[in-house]
Amino acid sequence: MTHEELVGNIKISEYSVLQIEDYHISAYQEVALFSEHRDPFDRFLLATSFSEKIPIITSDEKFMLYPKIQIILNRL
């Protein structure tokens, strides 16, 4: 899928793209660091979810380690 197709699909589906803000980066410190889940990008997604108060949909059960963040576990 090209970038243009992705942007078009986002517009059609009425989703919006969330811009990275300074407070997302600051919230990174609020996300616990677990030895069994050290992925920095995952932690940034969690920090963004935490600061925006929006859930994360994931199939990664390690996300369930974070009780402050609403996780929707997709078990497909």
N, CA, C, O and CB atoms as a CASP TS submission, in Angstrom:
PFRMAT TS
TARGET T0000
AUTHOR 0000-0000-0000
METHOD Language model
MODEL 1
PARENT N/A
ATOM      1  N   MET     1       0.852  -1.172   0.000  1.00  0.00           N
ATOM      2  CA  MET     1       0.000   0.000   0.000  1.00  0.00           C
ATOM      3  C   MET     1       0.902   1.241   0.000  1.00  0.00           C
ATOM      4  O   MET     1       1.863   1.332   0.763  1.00  0.00           O
ATOM      5  CB  MET     1      -0.971  -0.005   1.232  1.00  0.00           C
ATOM      6  N   THR     2       0.573   2.161  -0.850  1.00  0.00           N
ATOM      7  CA  THR     2       1.344   3.407  -0.917  1.00  0.00           C
ATOM      8  C   THR     2       0.900   4.360   0.196  1.00  0.00           C
ATOM      9  O   THR     2      -0.139   4.162   0.827  1.00  0.00           O
ATOM     10  CB  THR     2       1.175   4.083  -2.308  1.00  0.00           C
ATOM     11  N   HIS     3       1.694   5.374   0.416  1.00  0.00           N
ATOM     12  CA  HIS     3       1.347   6.400   1.409  1.00  0.00           C
ATOM     13  C   HIS     3       0.032   7.079   1.035  1.00  0.00           C
ATOM     14  O   HIS     3      -0.813   7.331   1.894  1.00  0.00           O
ATOM     15  CB  HIS     3       2.479   7.452   1.527  1.00  0.00           C
ATOM     16  N   GLU     4      -0.128   7.369  -0.235  1.00  0.00           N
ATOM     17  CA  GLU     4      -1.351   8.027  -0.696  1.00  0.00           C
ATOM     18  C   GLU     4      -2.579   7.150  -0.453  1.00  0.00           C
ATOM     19  O   GLU     4      -3.630   7.651  -0.052  1.00  0.00           O
ATOM     20  CB  GLU     4      -1.240   8.372  -2.185  1.00  0.00           C
ATOM     21  N   GLU     5      -2.452   5.853  -0.693  1.00  0.00           N
ATOM     22  CA  GLU     5      -3.565   4.932  -0.441  1.00  0.00           C
ATOM     23  C   GLU     5      -3.896   4.874   1.048  1.00  0.00           C
ATOM     24  O   GLU     5      -5.065   4.852   1.433  1.00  0.00           O
ATOM     25  CB  GLU     5      -3.227   3.524  -0.962  1.00  0.00           C
ATOM     26  N   LEU     6      -2.857   4.848   1.876  1.00  0.00           N
ATOM     27  CA  LEU     6      -3.070   4.824   3.318  1.00  0.00           C
ATOM     28  C   LEU     6      -3.812   6.075   3.782  1.00  0.00           C
ATOM     29  O   LEU     6      -4.782   5.980   4.534  1.00  0.00           O
ATOM     30  CB  LEU     6      -1.731   4.699   4.053  1.00  0.00           C
ATOM     31  N   VAL     7      -3.362   7.234   3.340  1.00  0.00           N
ATOM     32  CA  VAL     7      -4.016   8.498   3.712  1.00  0.00           C
ATOM     33  C   VAL     7      -5.463   8.499   3.218  1.00  0.00           C
ATOM     34  O   VAL     7      -6.363   8.924   3.942  1.00  0.00           O
ATOM     35  CB  VAL     7      -3.242   9.718   3.126  1.00  0.00           C
ATOM     36  N   GLY     8      -5.688   8.033   2.004  1.00  0.00           N
ATOM     37  CA  GLY     8      -7.050   7.965   1.463  1.00  0.00           C
ATOM     38  C   GLY     8      -7.934   7.043   2.283  1.00  0.00           C
ATOM     39  O   GLY     8      -9.092   7.370   2.543  1.00  0.00           O
ATOM     40  N   ASN     9      -7.407   5.896   2.695  1.00  0.00           N
ATOM     41  CA  ASN     9      -8.181   4.962   3.513  1.00  0.00           C
ATOM     42  C   ASN     9      -8.501   5.541   4.881  1.00  0.00           C
ATOM     43  O   ASN     9      -9.585   5.309   5.416  1.00  0.00           O
ATOM     44  CB  ASN     9      -7.427   3.654   3.673  1.00  0.00           C
ATOM     45  N   ILE    10      -7.571   6.291   5.449  1.00  0.00           N
ATOM     46  CA  ILE    10      -7.817   6.939   6.739  1.00  0.00           C
ATOM     47  C   ILE    10      -8.956   7.941   6.606  1.00  0.00           C
ATOM     48  O   ILE    10      -9.840   7.994   7.462  1.00  0.00           O
ATOM     49  CB  ILE    10      -6.539   7.641   7.257  1.00  0.00           C
ATOM     50  N   LYS    11      -8.941   8.732   5.541  1.00  0.00           N
ATOM     51  CA  LYS    11      -9.999   9.727   5.331  1.00  0.00           C
ATOM     52  C   LYS    11     -11.354   9.057   5.116  1.00  0.00           C
ATOM     53  O   LYS    11     -12.364   9.501   5.662  1.00  0.00           O
ATOM     54  CB  LYS    11      -9.661  10.621   4.129  1.00  0.00           C
ATOM     55  N   ILE    12     -11.372   8.003   4.330  1.00  0.00           N
ATOM     56  CA  ILE    12     -12.625   7.296   4.048  1.00  0.00           C
ATOM     57  C   ILE    12     -13.214   6.706   5.326  1.00  0.00           C
ATOM     58  O   ILE    12     -14.427   6.743   5.534  1.00  0.00           O
ATOM     59  CB  ILE    12     -12.395   6.182   3.008  1.00  0.00           C
ATOM     60  N   SER    13     -12.352   6.163   6.175  1.00  0.00           N
ATOM     61  CA  SER    13     -12.826   5.503   7.391  1.00  0.00           C
ATOM     62  C   SER    13     -13.156   6.473   8.514  1.00  0.00           C
ATOM     63  O   SER    13     -13.642   6.067   9.570  1.00  0.00           O
ATOM     64  CB  SER    13     -11.798   4.527   7.870  1.00  0.00           C
ATOM     65  N   GLU    14     -12.893   7.745   8.287  1.00  0.00           N
ATOM     66  CA  GLU    14     -13.147   8.811   9.253  1.00  0.00           C
ATOM     67  C   GLU    14     -12.267   8.709  10.492  1.00  0.00           C
ATOM     68  O   GLU    14     -12.617   9.238  11.548  1.00  0.00           O
ATOM     69  CB  GLU    14     -14.594   8.794   9.664  1.00  0.00           C
ATOM     70  N   TYR    15     -11.131   8.034  10.372  1.00  0.00           N
ATOM     71  CA  TYR    15     -10.125   8.049  11.436  1.00  0.00           C
ATOM     72  C   TYR    15      -9.311   9.325  11.285  1.00  0.00           C
ATOM     73  O   TYR    15      -9.390  10.006  10.263  1.00  0.00           O
ATOM     74  CB  TYR    15      -9.202   6.775  11.381  1.00  0.00           C
ATOM     75  N   SER    16      -8.543   9.635  12.290  1.00  0.00           N
ATOM     76  CA  SER    16      -7.641  10.763  12.178  1.00  0.00           C
ATOM     77  C   SER    16      -6.251  10.330  12.615  1.00  0.00           C
ATOM     78  O   SER    16      -6.098   9.377  13.379  1.00  0.00           O
ATOM     79  CB  SER    16      -8.138  11.958  13.018  1.00  0.00           C
ATOM     80  N   VAL    17      -5.259  11.024  12.133  1.00  0.00           N
ATOM     81  CA  VAL    17      -3.876  10.741  12.470  1.00  0.00           C
ATOM     82  C   VAL    17      -3.516  11.570  13.693  1.00  0.00           C
ATOM     83  O   VAL    17      -3.718  12.784  13.717  1.00  0.00           O
ATOM     84  CB  VAL    17      -2.922  11.046  11.273  1.00  0.00           C
ATOM     85  N   LEU    18      -2.989  10.914  14.690  1.00  0.00           N
ATOM     86  CA  LEU    18      -2.597  11.584  15.921  1.00  0.00           C
ATOM     87  C   LEU    18      -1.156  12.055  15.787  1.00  0.00           C
ATOM     88  O   LEU    18      -0.250  11.255  15.553  1.00  0.00           O
ATOM     89  CB  LEU    18      -2.763  10.647  17.148  1.00  0.00           C
ATOM     90  N   GLN    19      -0.954  13.345  15.935  1.00  0.00           N
ATOM     91  CA  GLN    19       0.386  13.917  15.844  1.00  0.00           C
ATOM     92  C   GLN    19       1.159  13.660  17.139  1.00  0.00           C
ATOM     93  O   GLN    19       0.566  13.635  18.218  1.00  0.00           O
ATOM     94  CB  GLN    19       0.312  15.434  15.552  1.00  0.00           C
ATOM     95  N   ILE    20       2.451  13.472  17.041  1.00  0.00           N
ATOM     96  CA  ILE    20       3.289  13.320  18.228  1.00  0.00           C
ATOM     97  C   ILE    20       3.485  14.701  18.852  1.00  0.00           C
ATOM     98  O   ILE    20       3.889  15.653  18.183  1.00  0.00           O
ATOM     99  CB  ILE    20       4.669  12.656  17.874  1.00  0.00           C
ATOM    100  N   GLU    21       3.193  14.783  20.135  1.00  0.00           N
ATOM    101  CA  GLU    21       3.295  16.035  20.880  1.00  0.00           C
ATOM    102  C   GLU    21       4.320  15.882  22.002  1.00  0.00           C
ATOM    103  O   GLU    21       4.677  14.768  22.384  1.00  0.00           O
ATOM    104  CB  GLU    21       1.915  16.452  21.453  1.00  0.00           C
ATOM    105  N   ASP    22       4.782  17.008  22.518  1.00  0.00           N
ATOM    106  CA  ASP    22       5.753  16.984  23.616  1.00  0.00           C
ATOM    107  C   ASP    22       5.224  16.224  24.824  1.00  0.00           C
ATOM    108  O   ASP    22       5.974  15.498  25.477  1.00  0.00           O
ATOM    109  CB  ASP    22       6.122  18.402  24.025  1.00  0.00           C
ATOM    110  N   TYR    23       3.942  16.386  25.126  1.00  0.00           N
ATOM    111  CA  TYR    23       3.403  15.712  26.314  1.00  0.00           C
ATOM    112  C   TYR    23       3.346  14.196  26.138  1.00  0.00           C
ATOM    113  O   TYR    23       3.338  13.473  27.134  1.00  0.00           O
ATOM    114  CB  TYR    23       2.008  16.243  26.631  1.00  0.00           C
ATOM    115  N   HIS    24       3.307  13.693  24.902  1.00  0.00           N
ATOM    116  CA  HIS    24       3.409  12.251  24.678  1.00  0.00           C
ATOM    117  C   HIS    24       4.806  11.770  25.081  1.00  0.00           C
ATOM    118  O   HIS    24       4.966  10.728  25.715  1.00  0.00           O
ATOM    119  CB  HIS    24       3.113  11.897  23.188  1.00  0.00           C
ATOM    120  N   ILE    25       5.791  12.547  24.701  1.00  0.00           N
ATOM    121  CA  ILE    25       7.175  12.192  25.039  1.00  0.00           C
ATOM    122  C   ILE    25       7.379  12.271  26.551  1.00  0.00           C
ATOM    123  O   ILE    25       8.041  11.412  27.133  1.00  0.00           O
ATOM    124  CB  ILE    25       8.178  13.127  24.309  1.00  0.00           C
ATOM    125  N   SER    26       6.822  13.283  27.177  1.00  0.00           N
ATOM    126  CA  SER    26       6.929  13.411  28.633  1.00  0.00           C
ATOM    127  C   SER    26       6.252  12.255  29.353  1.00  0.00           C
ATOM    128  O   SER    26       6.738  11.801  30.389  1.00  0.00           O
ATOM    129  CB  SER    26       6.322  14.729  29.092  1.00  0.00           C
ATOM    130  N   ALA    27       5.144  11.778  28.821  1.00  0.00           N
ATOM    131  CA  ALA    27       4.403  10.677  29.447  1.00  0.00           C
ATOM    132  C   ALA    27       5.176   9.365  29.394  1.00  0.00           C
ATOM    133  O   ALA    27       4.845   8.426  30.118  1.00  0.00           O
ATOM    134  CB  ALA    27       3.053  10.502  28.769  1.00  0.00           C
ATOM    135  N   TYR    28       6.189   9.287  28.556  1.00  0.00           N
ATOM    136  CA  TYR    28       7.011   8.077  28.446  1.00  0.00           C
ATOM    137  C   TYR    28       7.555   7.680  29.816  1.00  0.00           C
ATOM    138  O   TYR    28       7.676   6.492  30.115  1.00  0.00           O
ATOM    139  CB  TYR    28       8.175   8.295  27.449  1.00  0.00           C
ATOM    140  N   GLN    29       7.883   8.668  30.646  1.00  0.00           N
ATOM    141  CA  GLN    29       8.416   8.395  31.990  1.00  0.00           C
ATOM    142  C   GLN    29       7.359   7.803  32.917  1.00  0.00           C
ATOM    143  O   GLN    29       7.702   7.202  33.935  1.00  0.00           O
ATOM    144  CB  GLN    29       8.975   9.676  32.603  1.00  0.00           C
ATOM    145  N   GLU    30       6.087   7.964  32.581  1.00  0.00           N
ATOM    146  CA  GLU    30       4.995   7.444  33.408  1.00  0.00           C
ATOM    147  C   GLU    30       4.716   5.968  33.162  1.00  0.00           C
ATOM    148  O   GLU    30       4.009   5.328  33.941  1.00  0.00           O
ATOM    149  CB  GLU    30       3.739   8.238  33.156  1.00  0.00           C
ATOM    150  N   VAL    31       5.268   5.425  32.080  1.00  0.00           N
ATOM    151  CA  VAL    31       5.018   4.025  31.727  1.00  0.00           C
ATOM    152  C   VAL    31       6.078   3.165  32.393  1.00  0.00           C
ATOM    153  O   VAL    31       7.277   3.373  32.205  1.00  0.00           O
ATOM    154  CB  VAL    31       5.023   3.816  30.177  1.00  0.00           C
ATOM    155  N   ALA    32       5.622   2.203  33.168  1.00  0.00           N
ATOM    156  CA  ALA    32       6.544   1.321  33.883  1.00  0.00           C
ATOM    157  C   ALA    32       7.436   0.554  32.909  1.00  0.00           C
ATOM    158  O   ALA    32       7.043   0.249  31.783  1.00  0.00           O
ATOM    159  CB  ALA    32       5.765   0.340  34.770  1.00  0.00           C
ATOM    160  N   LEU    33       8.635   0.255  33.370  1.00  0.00           N
ATOM    161  CA  LEU    33       9.565  -0.555  32.582  1.00  0.00           C
ATOM    162  C   LEU    33       9.619  -1.943  33.210  1.00  0.00           C
ATOM    163  O   LEU    33      10.111  -2.114  34.325  1.00  0.00           O
ATOM    164  CB  LEU    33      10.998   0.101  32.521  1.00  0.00           C
ATOM    165  N   PHE    34       9.112  -2.926  32.483  1.00  0.00           N
ATOM    166  CA  PHE    34       9.114  -4.311  32.958  1.00  0.00           C
ATOM    167  C   PHE    34      10.214  -5.075  32.235  1.00  0.00           C
ATOM    168  O   PHE    34      10.427  -4.878  31.038  1.00  0.00           O
ATOM    169  CB  PHE    34       7.726  -4.990  32.730  1.00  0.00           C
ATOM    170  N   SER    35      10.905  -5.936  32.947  1.00  0.00           N
ATOM    171  CA  SER    35      11.998  -6.699  32.331  1.00  0.00           C
ATOM    172  C   SER    35      11.494  -7.588  31.193  1.00  0.00           C
ATOM    173  O   SER    35      12.230  -7.852  30.243  1.00  0.00           O
ATOM    174  CB  SER    35      12.705  -7.557  33.385  1.00  0.00           C
ATOM    175  N   GLU    36      10.258  -8.046  31.283  1.00  0.00           N
ATOM    176  CA  GLU    36       9.706  -8.910  30.235  1.00  0.00           C
ATOM    177  C   GLU    36       9.084  -8.138  29.063  1.00  0.00           C
ATOM    178  O   GLU    36       8.598  -8.739  28.106  1.00  0.00           O
ATOM    179  CB  GLU    36       8.666  -9.822  30.834  1.00  0.00           C
ATOM    180  N   HIS    37       9.103  -6.806  29.148  1.00  0.00           N
ATOM    181  CA  HIS    37       8.552  -5.994  28.052  1.00  0.00           C
ATOM    182  C   HIS    37       9.333  -4.687  27.975  1.00  0.00           C
ATOM    183  O   HIS    37       8.953  -3.690  28.591  1.00  0.00           O
ATOM    184  CB  HIS    37       7.019  -5.717  28.260  1.00  0.00           C
ATOM    185  N   ARG    38      10.411  -4.698  27.226  1.00  0.00           N
ATOM    186  CA  ARG    38      11.318  -3.553  27.179  1.00  0.00           C
ATOM    187  C   ARG    38      11.303  -2.830  25.833  1.00  0.00           C
ATOM    188  O   ARG    38      12.154  -1.974  25.590  1.00  0.00           O
ATOM    189  CB  ARG    38      12.721  -4.005  27.488  1.00  0.00           C
ATOM    190  N   ASP    39      10.368  -3.152  24.969  1.00  0.00           N
ATOM    191  CA  ASP    39      10.337  -2.561  23.636  1.00  0.00           C
ATOM    192  C   ASP    39      10.062  -1.055  23.738  1.00  0.00           C
ATOM    193  O   ASP    39       8.990  -0.664  24.202  1.00  0.00           O
ATOM    194  CB  ASP    39       9.264  -3.256  22.756  1.00  0.00           C
ATOM    195  N   PRO    40      11.005  -0.200  23.315  1.00  0.00           N
ATOM    196  CA  PRO    40      10.820   1.246  23.472  1.00  0.00           C
ATOM    197  C   PRO    40       9.669   1.810  22.635  1.00  0.00           C
ATOM    198  O   PRO    40       9.001   2.751  23.065  1.00  0.00           O
ATOM    199  CB  PRO    40      12.094   1.958  23.104  1.00  0.00           C
ATOM    200  N   PHE    41       9.431   1.254  21.458  1.00  0.00           N
ATOM    201  CA  PHE    41       8.323   1.767  20.646  1.00  0.00           C
ATOM    202  C   PHE    41       6.983   1.409  21.292  1.00  0.00           C
ATOM    203  O   PHE    41       6.070   2.233  21.319  1.00  0.00           O
ATOM    204  CB  PHE    41       8.394   1.202  19.204  1.00  0.00           C
ATOM    205  N   ASP    42       6.863   0.197  21.805  1.00  0.00           N
ATOM    206  CA  ASP    42       5.642  -0.180  22.518  1.00  0.00           C
ATOM    207  C   ASP    42       5.402   0.752  23.694  1.00  0.00           C
ATOM    208  O   ASP    42       4.270   1.173  23.934  1.00  0.00           O
ATOM    209  CB  ASP    42       5.724  -1.636  23.003  1.00  0.00           C
ATOM    210  N   ARG    43       6.460   1.078  24.428  1.00  0.00           N
ATOM    211  CA  ARG    43       6.325   1.978  25.569  1.00  0.00           C
ATOM    212  C   ARG    43       5.888   3.364  25.115  1.00  0.00           C
ATOM    213  O   ARG    43       5.138   4.037  25.823  1.00  0.00           O
ATOM    214  CB  ARG    43       7.644   2.065  26.343  1.00  0.00           C
ATOM    215  N   PHE    44       6.343   3.798  23.950  1.00  0.00           N
ATOM    216  CA  PHE    44       5.885   5.095  23.443  1.00  0.00           C
ATOM    217  C   PHE    44       4.402   5.043  23.065  1.00  0.00           C
ATOM    218  O   PHE    44       3.663   5.994  23.322  1.00  0.00           O
ATOM    219  CB  PHE    44       6.728   5.521  22.224  1.00  0.00           C
ATOM    220  N   LEU    45       3.968   3.943  22.459  1.00  0.00           N
ATOM    221  CA  LEU    45       2.535   3.784  22.164  1.00  0.00           C
ATOM    222  C   LEU    45       1.718   3.813  23.446  1.00  0.00           C
ATOM    223  O   LEU    45       0.666   4.449  23.506  1.00  0.00           O
ATOM    224  CB  LEU    45       2.276   2.466  21.404  1.00  0.00           C
ATOM    225  N   LEU    46       2.204   3.127  24.466  1.00  0.00           N
ATOM    226  CA  LEU    46       1.523   3.111  25.761  1.00  0.00           C
ATOM    227  C   LEU    46       1.486   4.505  26.377  1.00  0.00           C
ATOM    228  O   LEU    46       0.462   4.909  26.928  1.00  0.00           O
ATOM    229  CB  LEU    46       2.215   2.132  26.717  1.00  0.00           C
ATOM    230  N   ALA    47       2.588   5.241  26.289  1.00  0.00           N
ATOM    231  CA  ALA    47       2.641   6.602  26.831  1.00  0.00           C
ATOM    232  C   ALA    47       1.649   7.507  26.110  1.00  0.00           C
ATOM    233  O   ALA    47       0.988   8.334  26.738  1.00  0.00           O
ATOM    234  CB  ALA    47       4.065   7.176  26.715  1.00  0.00           C
ATOM    235  N   THR    48       1.546   7.355  24.815  1.00  0.00           N
ATOM    236  CA  THR    48       0.593   8.155  24.041  1.00  0.00           C
ATOM    237  C   THR    48      -0.835   7.808  24.441  1.00  0.00           C
ATOM    238  O   THR    48      -1.663   8.696  24.645  1.00  0.00           O
ATOM    239  CB  THR    48       0.794   7.930  22.526  1.00  0.00           C
ATOM    240  N   SER    49      -1.116   6.525  24.550  1.00  0.00           N
ATOM    241  CA  SER    49      -2.436   6.087  24.981  1.00  0.00           C
ATOM    242  C   SER    49      -2.771   6.626  26.365  1.00  0.00           C
ATOM    243  O   SER    49      -3.880   7.102  26.606  1.00  0.00           O
ATOM    244  CB  SER    49      -2.516   4.565  24.977  1.00  0.00           C
ATOM    245  N   PHE    50      -1.803   6.547  27.270  1.00  0.00           N
ATOM    246  CA  PHE    50      -1.991   7.035  28.634  1.00  0.00           C
ATOM    247  C   PHE    50      -2.283   8.533  28.656  1.00  0.00           C
ATOM    248  O   PHE    50      -3.214   8.976  29.328  1.00  0.00           O
ATOM    249  CB  PHE    50      -0.755   6.731  29.479  1.00  0.00           C
ATOM    250  N   SER    51      -1.496   9.307  27.929  1.00  0.00           N
ATOM    251  CA  SER    51      -1.663  10.759  27.967  1.00  0.00           C
ATOM    252  C   SER    51      -2.927  11.224  27.243  1.00  0.00           C
ATOM    253  O   SER    51      -3.504  12.248  27.608  1.00  0.00           O
ATOM    254  CB  SER    51      -0.452  11.432  27.356  1.00  0.00           C
ATOM    255  N   GLU    52      -3.357  10.492  26.234  1.00  0.00           N
ATOM    256  CA  GLU    52      -4.564  10.857  25.484  1.00  0.00           C
ATOM    257  C   GLU    52      -5.833  10.245  26.083  1.00  0.00           C
ATOM    258  O   GLU    52      -6.949  10.618  25.723  1.00  0.00           O
ATOM    259  CB  GLU    52      -4.423  10.419  24.034  1.00  0.00           C
ATOM    260  N   LYS    53      -5.637   9.294  27.008  1.00  0.00           N
ATOM    261  CA  LYS    53      -6.764   8.564  27.604  1.00  0.00           C
ATOM    262  C   LYS    53      -7.582   7.841  26.530  1.00  0.00           C
ATOM    263  O   LYS    53      -8.812   7.902  26.504  1.00  0.00           O
ATOM    264  CB  LYS    53      -7.669   9.530  28.396  1.00  0.00           C
ATOM    265  N   ILE    54      -6.851   7.155  25.647  1.00  0.00           N
ATOM    266  CA  ILE    54      -7.490   6.353  24.604  1.00  0.00           C
ATOM    267  C   ILE    54      -6.976   4.917  24.723  1.00  0.00           C
ATOM    268  O   ILE    54      -5.834   4.707  25.132  1.00  0.00           O
ATOM    269  CB  ILE    54      -7.203   6.941  23.172  1.00  0.00           C
ATOM    270  N   PRO    55      -7.796   3.932  24.375  1.00  0.00           N
ATOM    271  CA  PRO    55      -7.355   2.534  24.489  1.00  0.00           C
ATOM    272  C   PRO    55      -6.413   2.131  23.364  1.00  0.00           C
ATOM    273  O   PRO    55      -6.337   2.778  22.320  1.00  0.00           O
ATOM    274  CB  PRO    55      -8.557   1.606  24.497  1.00  0.00           C
ATOM    275  N   ILE    56      -5.707   1.052  23.612  1.00  0.00           N
ATOM    276  CA  ILE    56      -4.861   0.435  22.591  1.00  0.00           C
ATOM    277  C   ILE    56      -5.469  -0.924  22.256  1.00  0.00           C
ATOM    278  O   ILE    56      -5.820  -1.694  23.150  1.00  0.00           O
ATOM    279  CB  ILE    56      -3.364   0.294  23.081  1.00  0.00           C
ATOM    280  N   ILE    57      -5.589  -1.211  20.970  1.00  0.00           N
ATOM    281  CA  ILE    57      -6.010  -2.532  20.515  1.00  0.00           C
ATOM    282  C   ILE    57      -4.755  -3.270  20.082  1.00  0.00           C
ATOM    283  O   ILE    57      -4.015  -2.791  19.223  1.00  0.00           O
ATOM    284  CB  ILE    57      -7.065  -2.445  19.344  1.00  0.00           C
ATOM    285  N   THR    58      -4.512  -4.434  20.672  1.00  0.00           N
ATOM    286  CA  THR    58      -3.303  -5.181  20.387  1.00  0.00           C
ATOM    287  C   THR    58      -3.531  -6.675  20.582  1.00  0.00           C
ATOM    288  O   THR    58      -4.453  -7.083  21.288  1.00  0.00           O
ATOM    289  CB  THR    58      -2.159  -4.699  21.272  1.00  0.00           C
ATOM    290  N   SER    59      -2.700  -7.473  19.961  1.00  0.00           N
ATOM    291  CA  SER    59      -2.704  -8.911  20.220  1.00  0.00           C
ATOM    292  C   SER    59      -1.532  -9.303  21.123  1.00  0.00           C
ATOM    293  O   SER    59      -1.358 -10.476  21.454  1.00  0.00           O
ATOM    294  CB  SER    59      -2.643  -9.694  18.896  1.00  0.00           C
ATOM    295  N   ASP    60      -0.739  -8.315  21.514  1.00  0.00           N
ATOM    296  CA  ASP    60       0.425  -8.556  22.362  1.00  0.00           C
ATOM    297  C   ASP    60      -0.003  -8.596  23.825  1.00  0.00           C
ATOM    298  O   ASP    60      -0.342  -7.563  24.404  1.00  0.00           O
ATOM    299  CB  ASP    60       1.503  -7.466  22.140  1.00  0.00           C
ATOM    300  N   GLU    61       0.012  -9.777  24.420  1.00  0.00           N
ATOM    301  CA  GLU    61      -0.455  -9.937  25.792  1.00  0.00           C
ATOM    302  C   GLU    61       0.428  -9.216  26.802  1.00  0.00           C
ATOM    303  O   GLU    61       0.005  -9.006  27.939  1.00  0.00           O
ATOM    304  CB  GLU    61      -0.526 -11.398  26.140  1.00  0.00           C
ATOM    305  N   LYS    62       1.641  -8.833  26.418  1.00  0.00           N
ATOM    306  CA  LYS    62       2.515  -8.097  27.330  1.00  0.00           C
ATOM    307  C   LYS    62       1.944  -6.721  27.672  1.00  0.00           C
ATOM    308  O   LYS    62       2.285  -6.142  28.703  1.00  0.00           O
ATOM    309  CB  LYS    62       3.905  -7.945  26.717  1.00  0.00           C
ATOM    310  N   PHE    63       1.093  -6.210  26.820  1.00  0.00           N
ATOM    311  CA  PHE    63       0.468  -4.911  27.085  1.00  0.00           C
ATOM    312  C   PHE    63      -0.434  -4.978  28.315  1.00  0.00           C
ATOM    313  O   PHE    63      -0.734  -3.951  28.924  1.00  0.00           O
ATOM    314  CB  PHE    63      -0.341  -4.445  25.861  1.00  0.00           C
ATOM    315  N   MET    64      -0.864  -6.179  28.679  1.00  0.00           N
ATOM    316  CA  MET    64      -1.734  -6.349  29.840  1.00  0.00           C
ATOM    317  C   MET    64      -0.998  -6.067  31.151  1.00  0.00           C
ATOM    318  O   MET    64      -1.627  -6.025  32.208  1.00  0.00           O
ATOM    319  CB  MET    64      -2.306  -7.759  29.861  1.00  0.00           C
ATOM    320  N   LEU    65       0.315  -5.875  31.101  1.00  0.00           N
ATOM    321  CA  LEU    65       1.101  -5.544  32.289  1.00  0.00           C
ATOM    322  C   LEU    65       0.811  -4.125  32.798  1.00  0.00           C
ATOM    323  O   LEU    65       1.211  -3.780  33.910  1.00  0.00           O
ATOM    324  CB  LEU    65       2.587  -5.688  31.982  1.00  0.00           C
ATOM    325  N   TYR    66       0.127  -3.309  32.007  1.00  0.00           N
ATOM    326  CA  TYR    66      -0.040  -1.888  32.301  1.00  0.00           C
ATOM    327  C   TYR    66      -1.476  -1.591  32.719  1.00  0.00           C
ATOM    328  O   TYR    66      -2.315  -1.287  31.871  1.00  0.00           O
ATOM    329  CB  TYR    66       0.346  -1.035  31.084  1.00  0.00           C
ATOM    330  N   PRO    67      -1.770  -1.677  34.023  1.00  0.00           N
ATOM    331  CA  PRO    67      -3.164  -1.518  34.465  1.00  0.00           C
ATOM    332  C   PRO    67      -3.707  -0.096  34.335  1.00  0.00           C
ATOM    333  O   PRO    67      -4.924   0.084  34.319  1.00  0.00           O
ATOM    334  CB  PRO    67      -3.284  -1.951  35.891  1.00  0.00           C
ATOM    335  N   LYS    68      -2.849   0.916  34.242  1.00  0.00           N
ATOM    336  CA  LYS    68      -3.317   2.303  34.118  1.00  0.00           C
ATOM    337  C   LYS    68      -3.832   2.615  32.713  1.00  0.00           C
ATOM    338  O   LYS    68      -4.464   3.648  32.493  1.00  0.00           O
ATOM    339  CB  LYS    68      -2.191   3.269  34.477  1.00  0.00           C
ATOM    340  N   ILE    69      -3.560   1.722  31.772  1.00  0.00           N
ATOM    341  CA  ILE    69      -3.873   1.986  30.367  1.00  0.00           C
ATOM    342  C   ILE    69      -4.938   0.995  29.903  1.00  0.00           C
ATOM    343  O   ILE    69      -4.833  -0.205  30.155  1.00  0.00           O
ATOM    344  CB  ILE    69      -2.594   1.885  29.475  1.00  0.00           C
ATOM    345  N   GLN    70      -5.955   1.505  29.228  1.00  0.00           N
ATOM    346  CA  GLN    70      -7.018   0.622  28.737  1.00  0.00           C
ATOM    347  C   GLN    70      -6.509  -0.162  27.535  1.00  0.00           C
ATOM    348  O   GLN    70      -6.178   0.409  26.496  1.00  0.00           O
ATOM    349  CB  GLN    70      -8.291   1.435  28.362  1.00  0.00           C
ATOM    350  N   ILE    71      -6.455  -1.478  27.697  1.00  0.00           N
ATOM    351  CA  ILE    71      -5.979  -2.368  26.636  1.00  0.00           C
ATOM    352  C   ILE    71      -7.148  -3.197  26.149  1.00  0.00           C
ATOM    353  O   ILE    71      -7.874  -3.788  26.949  1.00  0.00           O
ATOM    354  CB  ILE    71      -4.815  -3.282  27.132  1.00  0.00           C
ATOM    355  N   ILE    72      -7.331  -3.243  24.845  1.00  0.00           N
ATOM    356  CA  ILE    72      -8.319  -4.127  24.222  1.00  0.00           C
ATOM    357  C   ILE    72      -7.515  -5.223  23.546  1.00  0.00           C
ATOM    358  O   ILE    72      -6.833  -4.993  22.548  1.00  0.00           O
ATOM    359  CB  ILE    72      -9.266  -3.355  23.187  1.00  0.00           C
ATOM    360  N   LEU    73      -7.608  -6.420  24.112  1.00  0.00           N
ATOM    361  CA  LEU    73      -6.811  -7.534  23.613  1.00  0.00           C
ATOM    362  C   LEU    73      -7.526  -8.200  22.442  1.00  0.00           C
ATOM    363  O   LEU    73      -8.651  -8.681  22.578  1.00  0.00           O
ATOM    364  CB  LEU    73      -6.539  -8.558  24.736  1.00  0.00           C
ATOM    365  N   ASN    74      -6.864  -8.221  21.301  1.00  0.00           N
ATOM    366  CA  ASN    74      -7.390  -8.834  20.087  1.00  0.00           C
ATOM    367  C   ASN    74      -6.790 -10.223  19.983  1.00  0.00           C
ATOM    368  O   ASN    74      -5.592 -10.361  19.734  1.00  0.00           O
ATOM    369  CB  ASN    74      -7.069  -7.976  18.815  1.00  0.00           C
ATOM    370  N   ARG    75      -7.582 -11.228  20.163  1.00  0.00           N
ATOM    371  CA  ARG    75      -7.073 -12.612  20.172  1.00  0.00           C
ATOM    372  C   ARG    75      -7.377 -13.353  18.875  1.00  0.00           C
ATOM    373  O   ARG    75      -7.787 -14.513  18.912  1.00  0.00           O
ATOM    374  CB  ARG    75      -7.671 -13.381  21.343  1.00  0.00           C
ATOM    375  N   LEU    76      -7.189 -12.720  17.761  1.00  0.00           N
ATOM    376  CA  LEU    76      -7.434 -13.408  16.472  1.00  0.00           C
ATOM    377  C   LEU    76      -6.347 -14.370  16.141  1.00  0.00           C
ATOM    378  O   LEU    76      -6.399 -15.025  15.101  1.00  0.00           O
ATOM    379  CB  LEU    76      -7.572 -12.415  15.346  1.00  0.00           C
TER
END
